[in-house]
């Protein structure tokens, strides 16, 4: 009987920790969440109260509806503000793009840092409905371009018929900002059938097995959002 209590406590602690982390980048987070909760509660309460009929049951339903709608709207706003704050905290860090790509679920497979330089330019690989997406991030566009070109050639040797897309995560012209990276990748379309995925993944395993075991560049490389993940998904 102690397991559910422990689980609830863990989720509560995670929520509090996520709130504190997000508030560092968004000092008005509490006001936004409170305002959304009050707005949802008022809309839910008076929306039900305005319906035909009168009596204790109507007021009970109005109160319950207001409470539930208020909580729902507060969590939605919290999730979106926390997502924005998480991106702000990660932006500029080595591996930030990999952390964002780690939010992809279902038919997507993310392999962080398949290629990198000593100067911490990194190329991540995403395999999904669009085919292969090479996502680069680094301090030097020219150096990153060379790295991504080399990776593209390696992949074309083993997967000549598979679409390969290149995306550079950053703030400069022609690059995709971190907070828009997920949506950009997901909008690349569907060019690979599910039945073809197994063959693609097997070929990529063979390609990766032939890579030299060069040590990763020094420095933090976040590959997940841990406490922020649930809030970024709008829960």
C-alpha positions as CSV (number, residue, x, y, z in Angstrom):
1,X,0.0,0.0,0.0
2,X,3.0,2.3,0.4
3,X,3.9,2.3,-3.3
4,X,1.1,4.7,-4.5
5,X,2.0,7.1,-1.8
6,X,5.6,7.0,-2.8
7,X,4.7,7.5,-6.4
8,X,2.4,10.4,-5.7
9,X,5.1,12.0,-3.5
10,X,7.7,11.6,-6.3
11,X,5.4,13.2,-8.8
12,X,4.7,16.1,-6.5
13,X,8.4,16.6,-5.8
14,X,9.1,16.5,-9.5
15,X,6.4,19.1,-10.2
16,X,7.8,21.4,-7.5
17,X,11.3,20.9,-8.8
18,X,10.2,21.7,-12.4
19,X,8.3,24.8,-11.1
20,X,11.4,26.1,-9.3
21,X,13.6,25.5,-12.4
22,X,11.2,27.2,-14.7
23,X,10.7,30.2,-12.4
24,X,14.4,30.9,-12.6
25,X,13.9,31.9,-16.3
26,X,10.3,33.0,-15.9
27,X,9.8,35.0,-12.7
28,X,6.1,35.6,-13.6
29,X,5.3,31.9,-13.9
30,X,3.3,31.8,-10.7
31,X,1.1,34.8,-11.8
32,X,0.4,33.2,-15.2
33,X,-0.5,29.8,-13.6
34,X,-2.7,31.5,-10.9
35,X,-4.4,33.7,-13.5
36,X,-5.1,30.8,-15.8
37,X,-6.5,28.7,-12.9
38,X,-8.8,31.5,-11.8
39,X,-10.0,32.2,-15.3
40,X,-10.7,28.5,-16.0
41,X,-12.5,28.2,-12.6
42,X,-14.7,31.3,-13.3
43,X,-15.6,30.2,-16.8
44,X,-16.4,26.7,-15.7
45,X,-18.5,27.7,-12.7
46,X,-20.6,30.4,-14.4
47,X,-20.9,28.4,-17.6
48,X,-22.6,25.6,-15.8
49,X,-24.5,28.0,-13.4
50,X,-26.0,29.7,-16.5
51,X,-27.6,26.5,-17.7
52,X,-31.3,26.1,-17.2
53,X,-32.3,24.6,-13.9
54,X,-31.7,25.5,-10.3
55,X,-31.0,23.6,-7.1
56,X,-28.1,22.2,-5.1
57,X,-27.1,19.8,-7.8
58,X,-26.5,22.6,-10.3
59,X,-24.3,24.5,-7.9
60,X,-22.3,21.3,-7.1
61,X,-21.8,20.6,-10.8
62,X,-20.8,24.3,-11.3
63,X,-18.2,24.1,-8.5
64,X,-16.8,20.8,-9.7
65,X,-16.6,22.0,-13.3
66,X,-15.0,25.2,-12.3
67,X,-12.4,23.4,-10.2
68,X,-11.5,20.9,-12.9
69,X,-11.4,23.5,-15.7
70,X,-9.3,25.7,-13.6
71,X,-6.8,23.0,-12.8
72,X,-6.7,21.9,-16.5
73,X,-6.0,25.5,-17.8
74,X,-3.4,26.1,-15.1
75,X,-1.5,22.9,-16.0
76,X,-1.7,23.8,-19.7
77,X,-0.3,27.2,-19.1
78,X,2.3,25.8,-16.7
79,X,3.4,23.2,-19.3
80,X,3.9,25.8,-22.1
81,X,5.7,28.3,-19.9
82,X,7.9,25.6,-18.4
83,X,8.7,24.4,-21.9
84,X,9.7,27.9,-22.9
85,X,11.8,28.3,-19.8
86,X,13.5,24.9,-20.3
87,X,14.5,25.9,-23.8
88,X,15.8,29.2,-22.6
89,X,18.0,27.5,-20.0
90,X,19.4,25.0,-22.5
91,X,19.9,27.4,-25.4
92,X,23.6,27.8,-26.1
93,X,24.7,24.6,-24.3
94,X,26.5,21.8,-26.0
95,X,23.9,19.1,-26.8
96,X,20.9,21.3,-26.4
97,X,19.5,20.1,-29.7
98,X,19.9,16.5,-28.6
99,X,17.9,17.2,-25.5
100,X,15.1,18.8,-27.5
101,X,15.1,15.9,-30.0
102,X,14.8,13.5,-27.1
103,X,11.2,14.6,-26.8
104,X,10.3,12.8,-30.0
105,X,8.3,9.6,-29.4
106,X,6.8,6.8,-31.3
107,X,8.2,6.2,-34.8
108,X,11.3,8.3,-34.1
109,X,14.8,7.2,-33.2
110,X,17.4,9.7,-32.0
111,X,21.1,9.1,-31.9
112,X,22.9,12.0,-30.3
113,X,26.4,13.1,-31.3
114,X,27.2,10.6,-34.1
115,X,29.7,13.1,-35.3
116,X,31.7,15.9,-33.5
117,X,34.8,17.9,-33.5
118,X,37.2,18.9,-30.7
119,X,35.7,22.4,-30.8
120,X,32.3,20.9,-29.8
121,X,30.5,21.0,-33.1
122,X,28.1,18.1,-33.0
123,X,25.8,16.3,-35.5
124,X,22.9,14.3,-34.2
125,X,20.8,11.8,-36.2
126,X,17.1,11.4,-36.2
127,X,15.4,8.5,-38.1
128,X,11.7,8.7,-38.7
129,X,8.9,9.2,-41.2
130,X,10.9,11.8,-43.2
131,X,13.9,9.5,-43.5
132,X,17.2,10.5,-42.0
133,X,17.5,14.0,-40.4
134,X,21.0,15.2,-39.6
135,X,20.8,17.9,-37.0
136,X,23.9,20.0,-36.4
137,X,24.8,22.5,-33.7
138,X,28.1,24.3,-33.0
139,X,29.9,27.6,-32.8
140,X,31.3,27.7,-36.3
141,X,28.9,27.4,-39.3
142,X,31.7,26.7,-41.7
143,X,33.2,24.0,-39.5
144,X,29.8,22.5,-38.9
145,X,29.0,22.5,-42.6
146,X,32.1,20.4,-43.3
147,X,31.2,18.0,-40.5
148,X,27.6,17.6,-41.8
149,X,28.8,17.1,-45.4
150,X,31.0,14.3,-44.2
151,X,28.2,12.7,-42.3
152,X,25.8,13.0,-45.2
153,X,28.3,11.2,-47.5
154,X,28.8,8.4,-45.0
155,X,25.0,7.8,-44.9
156,X,24.6,8.1,-48.6
157,X,27.0,5.2,-49.1
158,X,24.8,2.8,-47.2
159,X,21.4,4.4,-47.8
160,X,21.5,5.9,-51.3
161,X,17.7,5.7,-51.7
162,X,16.8,7.1,-48.3
163,X,15.9,10.8,-48.1
164,X,18.5,12.6,-46.0
165,X,17.7,16.1,-44.6
166,X,20.1,18.5,-43.0
167,X,19.0,20.9,-40.2
168,X,21.3,23.3,-38.3
169,X,20.0,24.4,-34.9
170,X,20.9,28.0,-34.0
171,X,19.9,31.6,-34.2
172,X,21.6,32.7,-37.3
173,X,20.0,33.1,-40.7
174,X,19.0,29.8,-42.3
175,X,19.2,28.0,-38.9
176,X,16.3,26.6,-36.8
177,X,15.9,28.0,-33.3
178,X,16.0,25.5,-30.5
179,X,12.4,26.1,-29.4
180,X,11.2,25.4,-33.0
181,X,13.4,22.4,-33.8
182,X,11.0,19.7,-32.8
183,X,8.2,21.1,-34.9
184,X,10.5,21.7,-37.9
185,X,11.7,18.1,-37.9
186,X,8.1,16.7,-37.5
187,X,7.0,18.8,-40.5
188,X,9.5,17.4,-42.9
189,X,6.8,15.0,-44.1
190,X,6.4,11.2,-44.5
191,X,8.8,9.8,-47.1
192,X,9.7,6.5,-45.5
193,X,7.2,3.6,-45.0
194,X,7.1,1.8,-41.7
195,X,8.1,-1.4,-43.4
196,X,11.4,0.2,-44.6
197,X,12.5,1.4,-41.1
198,X,13.9,-2.0,-40.0
199,X,16.2,-2.2,-43.0
200,X,17.3,1.5,-42.5
201,X,18.1,0.9,-38.8
202,X,20.1,-2.3,-39.6
203,X,22.2,-0.5,-42.2
204,X,22.8,2.4,-39.7
205,X,24.0,-0.1,-37.1
206,X,26.5,-1.4,-39.5
207,X,27.6,2.1,-40.3
208,X,28.0,3.1,-36.7
209,X,29.9,-0.2,-35.9
210,X,32.6,0.9,-38.3
211,X,33.1,4.3,-36.7
212,X,36.4,4.9,-34.8
213,X,36.0,5.1,-31.1
214,X,37.0,8.7,-30.7
215,X,36.2,10.1,-27.2
216,X,33.4,12.6,-26.8
217,X,34.4,16.3,-26.5
218,X,34.7,17.6,-23.0
219,X,31.8,19.5,-21.6
220,X,28.2,18.9,-20.6
221,X,26.0,17.2,-23.2
222,X,22.4,17.2,-22.0
223,X,20.4,14.5,-23.8
224,X,17.1,14.7,-21.8
225,X,15.0,17.2,-19.9
226,X,14.3,14.9,-17.0
227,X,12.0,16.9,-14.7
228,X,10.9,19.2,-17.4
229,X,9.8,16.5,-19.8
230,X,6.3,16.0,-18.4
231,X,5.6,19.7,-18.4
232,X,7.0,20.2,-21.9
233,X,4.5,17.6,-23.1
234,X,1.7,19.6,-21.6
235,X,0.8,17.3,-18.7
